[in-house]
Amino acid sequence: MLNKFFKSKKEVNKEERPGFIKGALSFLNLIIMILAIRWIVFEVFMIPSGSMYPKLYINDYVFVTKMDFGIRVPFMYKWVYGPVLPERRAITVFKDPDDSKYLIKRLVGLPKDKLVIFNDFILSLNGEKVTHTKLSDEEHKEMAVKMKQEEDSFTGFYEKFPGEEPHIILTFPDEENPDDVDAEEIAANSESFDVPDDYLLFMGDNRHMSYDGRRFGYVPAARLVGRARFIILSCDQKLVMGAGCSPLSLRLNRMGNGLNF
């Protein structure tokens, strides 16, 4: 009787084992699929700083597509195909030259581009003038309210590359338009950036508060990660331990905003 009991128990274990293994493999396949999608197709990044104001706010969660630039070998800077370079002015995620963190900035310089930069302003691109127009008082006030910043904490300008639509940059309070600055001062304090082949130059839109290419230099194209497409979630406050957004502080007016440029 006991022999029959133990025999039947072993038989049950043998019958259960394949089902357990099958379930484990299915779970493993699911994990691999999720990681593959995250690595190859898209990923969501949280904005930790204000270097891209007024386009991106702290605690914006940004949907980033990755296949725009190709397919990269996991955990390496080698590509199955690519990297395909983004358009100039694209808001882009990349790994910084120190390999310490992911950054999101605006692409301002493609390979072989020559830029002249004075303080927070790009003066010229490939010999053509980049124009700057100061925001009106009404625009400035409206932007300060949206960002919850003091009006006297920044100056805003429309920066326009030749033949392209303008984007807004922020700089120091009461900053002068470079068109109004003495030519000798500009000549003495401007810097030329000649972007090498296979490298890119990035800058934040909040120029006086941005750690960008003016400090860490050119970024190898192989370090591209993805292009920011839209804001999927946004909030003023995060949950305990930074686990996510507090439902009581959602910025509903920002969710779904496109980030084409």
C-alpha positions as CSV (number, residue, x, y, z in Angstrom):
1,M,0.0,0.0,0.0
2,L,2.8,2.4,0.9
3,N,4.8,1.4,-2.2
4,K,1.7,2.3,-4.3
5,F,1.4,5.6,-2.5
6,F,5.0,6.7,-3.1
7,K,4.9,5.5,-6.6
8,S,1.9,7.5,-7.4
9,K,3.5,10.6,-5.8
10,K,6.6,10.3,-8.0
11,E,4.4,9.9,-11.0
12,V,2.5,13.0,-10.2
13,N,5.8,14.9,-9.8
14,K,7.0,13.7,-13.2
15,E,3.7,14.9,-14.7
16,E,4.0,18.3,-13.0
17,R,7.6,18.9,-13.9
18,P,7.2,19.5,-17.6
19,G,4.3,21.9,-17.0
20,F,6.5,23.9,-14.5
21,I,9.4,24.0,-17.0
22,K,7.0,25.1,-19.8
23,G,5.6,27.9,-17.6
24,A,9.1,29.0,-16.6
25,L,10.2,29.1,-20.3
26,S,7.1,31.1,-21.3
27,F,7.9,33.6,-18.5
28,L,11.5,33.8,-19.7
29,N,10.4,34.3,-23.3
30,L,8.1,37.2,-22.1
31,I,11.0,38.8,-20.3
32,I,13.3,38.5,-23.3
33,M,10.6,40.0,-25.5
34,I,10.1,43.0,-23.2
35,L,13.9,43.6,-23.0
36,A,14.2,43.3,-26.8
37,I,11.4,45.8,-27.3
38,R,13.0,48.1,-24.8
39,W,16.4,47.8,-26.4
40,I,15.4,47.9,-30.1
41,V,12.0,49.6,-30.4
42,F,11.3,52.2,-27.7
43,E,11.9,53.2,-24.1
44,V,10.5,55.8,-21.7
45,F,13.0,58.2,-20.1
46,M,12.3,60.6,-17.1
47,I,13.6,64.1,-17.4
48,P,15.7,64.7,-14.2
49,S,16.8,68.3,-14.7
50,G,15.8,71.6,-16.3
51,S,18.4,71.7,-19.0
52,M,15.8,71.5,-21.7
53,Y,13.3,74.1,-20.5
54,P,11.0,75.3,-21.9
55,K,10.5,72.3,-24.2
56,L,10.9,69.7,-21.4
57,Y,10.1,70.0,-17.7
58,I,11.5,68.1,-14.7
59,N,9.5,64.9,-14.2
60,D,8.3,64.7,-17.8
61,Y,8.3,61.1,-19.0
62,V,9.3,61.0,-22.6
63,F,8.6,58.3,-25.2
64,V,11.8,57.7,-27.2
65,T,11.9,55.6,-30.4
66,K,15.1,53.8,-31.1
67,M,14.8,52.2,-34.5
68,D,15.1,55.7,-36.1
69,F,18.8,55.4,-35.8
70,G,19.2,51.7,-36.5
71,I,19.8,48.6,-34.3
72,R,22.6,48.5,-31.8
73,V,24.2,45.3,-30.4
74,P,23.1,45.1,-26.7
75,F,25.5,46.6,-24.2
76,M,27.9,47.6,-27.0
77,Y,28.6,50.6,-29.2
78,K,28.5,48.4,-32.3
79,W,25.5,48.4,-34.7
80,V,23.8,45.7,-36.6
81,Y,22.9,48.5,-39.0
82,G,23.3,52.3,-38.5
83,P,23.7,54.6,-36.9
84,V,21.4,56.7,-39.1
85,L,21.9,60.3,-38.1
86,P,19.0,62.4,-36.8
87,E,17.9,65.6,-38.4
88,R,19.5,68.8,-37.1
89,R,17.4,70.2,-34.1
90,A,16.0,66.8,-33.2
91,I,15.6,66.2,-29.5
92,T,17.8,63.2,-28.9
93,V,18.8,60.8,-26.1
94,F,22.4,59.6,-26.1
95,K,25.1,58.3,-23.8
96,D,27.5,61.0,-22.7
97,P,31.2,60.7,-23.6
98,D,32.1,59.7,-20.1
99,D,29.7,56.7,-20.4
100,S,28.2,57.6,-17.0
101,K,24.6,58.6,-17.8
102,Y,22.0,59.2,-20.5
103,L,21.4,62.7,-21.6
104,I,18.7,64.4,-23.7
105,K,19.6,67.5,-25.7
106,R,18.9,69.2,-29.0
107,L,21.1,68.2,-31.9
108,V,22.7,71.4,-33.2
109,G,25.7,70.2,-35.1
110,L,26.0,67.3,-37.7
111,P,29.3,65.9,-39.0
112,K,31.3,68.6,-40.9
113,D,29.1,71.4,-39.6
114,K,30.9,74.5,-38.4
115,L,29.3,76.5,-35.6
116,V,30.3,79.8,-34.0
117,I,29.0,80.1,-30.4
118,F,29.1,83.2,-28.2
119,N,28.1,82.5,-24.6
120,D,24.6,80.9,-24.9
121,F,24.0,81.8,-28.5
122,I,24.8,80.0,-31.8
123,L,25.9,82.9,-34.0
124,S,26.4,81.1,-37.3
125,L,26.0,77.6,-38.9
126,N,28.3,76.8,-41.8
127,G,28.9,80.5,-42.5
128,E,25.2,81.5,-42.4
129,K,23.8,83.7,-39.7
130,V,21.6,82.2,-37.0
131,T,19.1,84.8,-35.9
132,H,17.8,85.6,-32.4
133,T,14.6,87.4,-31.5
134,K,13.7,88.2,-27.9
135,L,10.3,86.9,-26.6
136,S,7.7,89.6,-26.1
137,D,6.9,90.7,-22.6
138,E,3.6,88.8,-22.8
139,E,5.3,85.6,-24.1
140,H,7.9,85.9,-21.4
141,K,5.3,86.3,-18.6
142,E,3.2,83.4,-20.0
143,M,6.3,81.1,-20.1
144,A,7.3,82.0,-16.6
145,V,3.8,81.1,-15.3
146,K,3.9,77.7,-17.2
147,M,7.3,76.8,-15.8
148,K,6.5,78.2,-12.3
149,Q,9.6,80.3,-12.5
150,E,10.2,83.9,-11.5
151,E,10.0,86.3,-14.4
152,D,13.4,87.8,-13.7
153,S,15.1,84.4,-13.6
154,F,15.7,84.0,-17.3
155,T,15.6,85.7,-20.7
156,G,14.0,83.9,-23.7
157,F,14.9,84.1,-27.4
158,Y,13.7,82.5,-30.6
159,E,16.8,80.9,-32.2
160,K,16.4,80.3,-35.9
161,F,18.8,78.3,-38.0
162,P,19.0,79.2,-41.8
163,G,16.0,77.7,-43.6
164,E,14.4,76.1,-40.5
165,E,11.7,76.9,-38.0
166,P,12.7,78.6,-34.7
167,H,13.0,77.0,-31.3
168,I,13.1,78.8,-28.0
169,I,16.2,79.0,-25.9
170,L,16.6,80.4,-22.4
171,T,19.6,82.3,-21.1
172,F,20.6,84.6,-18.2
173,P,18.3,87.4,-17.0
174,D,18.6,90.6,-19.0
175,E,20.9,88.9,-21.5
176,E,21.5,91.1,-24.6
177,N,20.7,89.9,-28.1
178,P,24.1,89.2,-29.7
179,D,23.2,91.6,-32.6
180,D,23.4,94.4,-30.0
181,V,26.8,93.3,-28.5
182,D,30.0,95.0,-29.6
183,A,31.6,93.1,-32.5
184,E,35.0,93.2,-30.8
185,E,33.6,91.6,-27.6
186,I,32.0,88.9,-29.7
187,A,35.1,88.2,-31.7
188,A,37.2,87.9,-28.4
189,N,34.7,85.6,-26.6
190,S,33.2,83.4,-29.3
191,E,34.3,79.9,-30.0
192,S,34.3,77.8,-33.2
193,F,33.1,74.2,-33.2
194,D,34.1,72.1,-36.2
195,V,32.2,68.8,-35.9
196,P,34.4,65.9,-37.0
197,D,33.1,63.0,-39.2
198,D,31.0,60.5,-37.2
199,Y,30.5,62.9,-34.4
200,L,27.6,65.2,-33.3
201,L,27.2,68.4,-31.2
202,F,24.4,68.7,-28.7
203,M,23.2,71.7,-26.6
204,G,20.3,72.1,-24.1
205,D,17.7,74.7,-24.8
206,N,18.0,76.1,-21.3
207,R,21.5,77.3,-22.2
208,H,22.7,78.9,-19.0
209,M,21.7,75.8,-17.0
210,S,22.8,73.1,-19.4
211,Y,25.7,70.7,-19.2
212,D,26.2,70.0,-22.9
213,G,28.6,69.9,-25.9
214,R,30.2,73.3,-24.9
215,R,31.7,71.4,-21.9
216,F,32.0,67.8,-22.8
217,G,32.6,68.2,-26.6
218,Y,31.5,66.1,-29.5
219,V,29.5,62.9,-29.1
220,P,30.3,59.8,-31.3
221,A,27.3,58.9,-33.4
222,A,27.7,55.4,-32.1
223,R,26.4,56.6,-28.7
224,L,23.0,57.6,-30.1
225,V,20.1,55.9,-28.2
226,G,16.8,57.3,-29.6
227,R,14.7,60.3,-30.6
228,A,12.2,61.9,-28.2
229,R,8.7,61.8,-29.8
230,F,6.2,62.9,-27.2
231,I,5.5,63.3,-23.5
232,I,3.7,60.3,-22.2
233,L,3.4,61.4,-18.5
234,S,4.2,64.6,-16.6
235,C,3.8,65.6,-12.9
236,D,5.0,68.2,-10.4
237,Q,5.6,65.6,-7.6
238,K,6.9,62.0,-7.6
239,L,5.8,59.2,-5.4
240,V,7.8,58.1,-2.4
241,M,11.3,56.8,-3.4
242,G,10.8,58.3,-6.9
243,A,8.7,55.3,-8.0
244,G,6.5,57.4,-10.4
245,C,4.2,60.3,-10.6
246,S,1.9,61.4,-7.8
247,P,-1.7,61.3,-9.3
248,L,-2.5,64.5,-7.4
249,S,0.2,66.4,-9.3
250,L,-0.3,65.3,-12.9
251,R,0.3,68.0,-15.5
252,L,-2.4,66.9,-17.9
253,N,-1.9,69.8,-20.3
254,R,1.6,68.4,-21.1
255,M,0.7,64.7,-21.6
256,G,0.7,63.9,-25.3
257,N,2.7,67.0,-26.4
258,G,4.8,66.2,-29.5
259,L,8.5,66.7,-29.6
260,N,9.3,66.7,-33.3
261,F,11.6,69.7,-32.8
